[in-house]
């Protein structure tokens, strides 16, 4: 890659940033992000970025508020150091589930975070599988929303018998995602009809579709507490499914979800590395982690070269 591009990262997901840098054949930029004794974050860019095209890789995952603040300060530091253009690469966009007013007197947090990122001096956003597509419109700057489906599709094609496969949407809202995924595999879909009682708690009601003796893959954009996919897996097995696999882009995996998956009907949990795992990966033999670094690297390369990235939106 030419010298006009720089790649930086905060502390959110250094492993992914290093993978992307390796894919691009460039070193990670020299920057430090530490905290003072009172918890304030201090960022310093340790190399010249004047006139360069800068990409900051920082998923706003847990600890969400810390990682968002670190991203904002890093963008501000780069802007004041006269970077030509700053692209925030946010593989996982925190607060995405708070994208509308679902009751009185509540904020639209996803919009507020978008405003903060823009106000800090960001010129462009590169993200992946936004929880709600309308979040792209919350920004007044260009937003490229990639999809992890090419990575997931490649793995599924190699491992599973497509002739006996059915893709399952865990709720009505995910039908379009499941249909698009199934179309590329040329297999049918099924839908889980569920009723959500309270936040992070869902009750499985019915399975719409023929799943008996089928290999089923539950497809979602993220897995947090795991309640939805675990209950969906139980419902599918009760309907006679041969096996149940779950796949998602963002493995939030809060609390004891790994233990729950280990004790569930889910045979395999396929996720990508938009969010760091720490020791979670070692806690379950059911967990398969796929890297989105080559996809991000290709998108960054095309943005830098001012070439089309529409072919990546599949």
N, C-alpha and C positions, 0 to 999 in steps of 0.2 A: 504493500500500500504506500502511496505517496506520503511525504512528510507533513502535508497540510492537515492531517487528521490526528486527533488525540482521543484516547479512551481513558476515562477515569471511573472510579467507583468509590462509594462510601463503605460502611461496614456491614450493610444489609446482606450482601451475597457476593463476597469476594471470589468464591470458587467459580461461580457462573461467569463473572467478569473476566477472570483469567482464561476460562475456556473460550470466550468470545474473542479475546485478544489473540489467543493461539490460532483460532480459525482465520483471523484477519492477518496474521503474521506480523503483528506489531506488539510492542511492550505496553503494559498498563502505565498510565501516567502516574507521576509521583505526587501524591497528595496525602495529607494526614487529617484525620478527624478524631479528635479526642474530647474528653469532657473535663471541665473544671470541678473542683471539690463540691460545688453547690449544684452540679448537674448540668450547667450550661455547656453547650457544644461549641468547640472551637475547631474551625476548618482552616487549612492552609494549603495552597497550591504551590508545590515546590519546584516548578519548572515554568519556562516561558510558554504562554499560550496565545500571545498576541497574533491576531489575524488567522487563527486556526479554526477548523471545524471540530467542535468538541462534543463528545457523547458521554453522558454520565449514566452508568448502569446502577440502578437503585430500586429494587422492588420495595414497595411500601408495605411490607409484611410485619409480623410481630418482632419487636415492639413497634407498632405502627406509628405512633406519634413521634417517637425518637427518629425513626427512619425518614419520615416526611420532613422533619426539621433539618436533619442532616442534609437531605437533598436540596432543600431551599437555600441553606447556607452555602453549599458547594456551588450551586448555580449562581448565587450572588457574587461569590468570590471570583468565579470565572468571568462573569460579566464585567466586574471591576478591573479584571486583568486584561480586558480588551479582546476576549475571544470573538471571532467573527460570527459564529453561530453556535448556539448551545441546544443540543437535543437531549431531552430527558428520556432515557430508556427505562421504562417502568414495566417489567414483565408481569408483575402483579400489582394492580391498582387498588390500594386500600380504600375503605369507605365506599366502595362501588355498590354495595347492597343498600346504601342509604341514598338512592337516586331519585326519590320522589316523596311527597308528603302523604304518609299513609294514615295519619291522624292529625288532629289539631295541635298547633303550637309546637311543631317539631321542625328541625332544620333539614335542608337538602344538603347533606354533608358532602356528597360527591361533587356538587357544584362549588362549594366553598373551597375544597381542596384544589379543584381545578383553577379557581381564581388565584389562590396562593401561589401555585406553581407558575402560573403565567406572570403574576406580578413580580416574582423573584427575578425574572429576566429570561425565562425559557423561550426559545424560538420555535420549537417543534417537539412533539411527543411521539414516542414509539412504544406501543404497549401490546399486550396480548390477551385475547379472549376477555374483553370487558364483560362484566356481569350483565350490564344493560347497554345496548348499542347506542342509546341516546346520550350517553355520557360523552361521546365524541363531540356533541353539540354544546357541551358545557364549556368547551375551550374556544377562545377566539384566535387560536393558532392552529396550524395543521396537525392532525392526529392520524397516525397510521396504526390501525388496530389489526395486528396479525392474528392468525389462528394456528393453534397447535395441531389441528387435524392432520396435516401431512405427516407429522412425526408419529402420531398415534396410528394412522392408517397403515403406514409402512410396517409397523410392528405387528398389527393385527393380521395383515395379509400374510406375513411370514409364519405366524404361529398357529392361527386358527383355520379350521375348515369352513370356508365361506359358504359352501352349499348348505350347511346346517346352522348358519348363524342368523341371529335376529338382534337388531339394535333396539334398546329399550330407553325411552325417555322417562326420567323419574317423576316428571310432572308435565302439565299441559304447556307450561312456558318453555320447555326444552324441546318441543316437538320439531321445530324448524331445524335445530341443531342435529337432532337424531336423524331426521329425514335426509339432510344434506350428507351426513356421514354414511348412512345406509345406501344412498344413491351411488356413491363412489365405490361401495363394496358390492353393489347389485344384490342387496338382500332386503328383506322386509323390516318393518318396525313394529314395536308394541309401545303402549303408553301405560304408565302407572297413574291411576286416579287417586290422588291423596287429598286429605284435608289437614291443613296446618292449624293446630289449636293455639299454640303460642310460639314465640320466637325460638328457633333452634329445636323445636319439637314438632314432629309430623306423624300422622297416622295413615297407614296404607289402607286404602279402601277397596280397590279393585284393579285387575289387570285387563287391559283392553288389547286383545291380540292373541294369536295362537302361538303359545310358547312351549307346548308339550313336546318333550324329547328334543328340544332345541338348545343349542349353545347360545346363551344370552349375554349381551354386553350392555350394562347400564352406563349411559353416557351423560356426564354433567360437566359444567364449566369449573366447579370447585367442590371440594369435600371438606366440610368444617368439622362438625361433631360426629358425622357419619350416620346419624339417625335415619336419614332418607334412604341411603343405599343399602343399609343393613336390613331395614324393614322391607325395602323393595326386593332384596335378595330372598328373604323369607317367603314373600308373596309369590315370587316366580317359582321357587322350588315347590311350594304347595300346589301350584298350577301344573306341575309336572316337567319343569325345565330340567334338561340334562345336567347343565352346570351354569353357574352365574359368575360373571367377571364384571368388575367395575372399572371405568376409565374416566379420568378427568384431567384438566390442564393444571389447576391450582390445588395443591395438596396443603390446605391450611392445617388440617389434622389437629384440632384442639383437644386438650384434655387426654382422656384415655381411649381415643378413637382407635389407635393401633391395636390395643388389647381387644376391643370390641370386634374389630375386623377379623382378628385371629380366631375368635370364638364364633364367628358368623358363617353363613352359607357361602360367602364370597370366596371363590377359589383363588382369584388373583386381583390385585388392585394396581392398575396401570396409571401412573402419574408422570408429569414432567417436572423439571427442576426450576420452575419459575420462583419457587420458594425454597430456601435452604432447609436441609433435613436434620443436621446434627446427628444424633444417635438413633433417630427414629427408623432410619433405613435398616439398621441392624436388629431392630426389635421384631421384625416380621419377615418371614420367608415369602409371604404373599405379595409383598410390595415390590413392584418393578418401576424403576425411575428412568425415564428417557430424557435425553438432553435436548434442549431447544437452542443451544449455543450456535450450531451451524446456521439455523434459520435466522436468528438475531444478527449473526455476523453478515449474512448475505444482505439482509435489509439495511444494515448500517452502511455496507459498501455501496449499495445502490443509492441511498440517500446522499452520501458524500459525492458520488459521481453524477448526481442529478439525473439518474436514469429511473425508468418505471419500476415500481415494486408491485404493481397490480397482479402480476402472475403469482405472487406469494400469498395473495388473499384467497386461499382455497380451503 
